[in-house]
């Protein structure tokens, strides 16, 4: 079952993935997979932000009537 993470949790996870590239744990052999995972997570965050923006626009439009 897919875990539904909050936007904040996803951003925190992405921060950790990015920090890994600058850490002592960095291994070139793992860089490609970690980059792909970070890129996928960034895409999810982008989608979440777009959905949130759309919700805010709808709410703003409703309140302006």
N, C-alpha and C positions, 0 to 999 in steps of 0.2 A: 504494500500500500504506500502511495506517495505521501510524504509528509508535507503539509502545508505550512510553510514558514512565513513569518511576517516580513514585511519589507525591511524593517530594522535588522532582523536576524540575517537576512540575505546580504545586506550591506556589511554587517559585521563579518560574515563568512568570507565575502569578497575581500575585505581588508586583510584578513588572515592569509588568504591565498596570495595576495600581492606581497605581503610582508615576507612570505616564504622565499620569494625570489631574492631578497636582500639578507636572508638569515644564513647562519652557519649550517643549516640543514639542507641548503640548496645543493641539488645534484643535477648535473647537466642531463643525465639519462632520464630524469623525471620531469624536466622542464616542459617538454611538449605536452604531456598529459595534464600537468598542472595549468599550463596556459589555456588549453582547451576547456578545462573545467571552469577556470576563471572567466573566460569569454562567454561560455554558456550561462553562467550565473549573472554576468553583466547584462546579457540580453534579456534574461528574466526580469531583472531589476528595471531595465528600460521599459519593458512591457507593463510592469506593475505601475511605474510612474505615469505612463501614458494613460492607463485606466483611471488612475487617481485624478489626473488632470481632467479627463473627460467627465468624471463624476462632479468635480468642483465646478466645471463650466455649466453643467446641467443644473446644479444647485443654485449657482449664481443667476442663471437665466430665470429659474423658478421664482427666486426672491425678488427679481427686478420687475416682476409683473404686478 
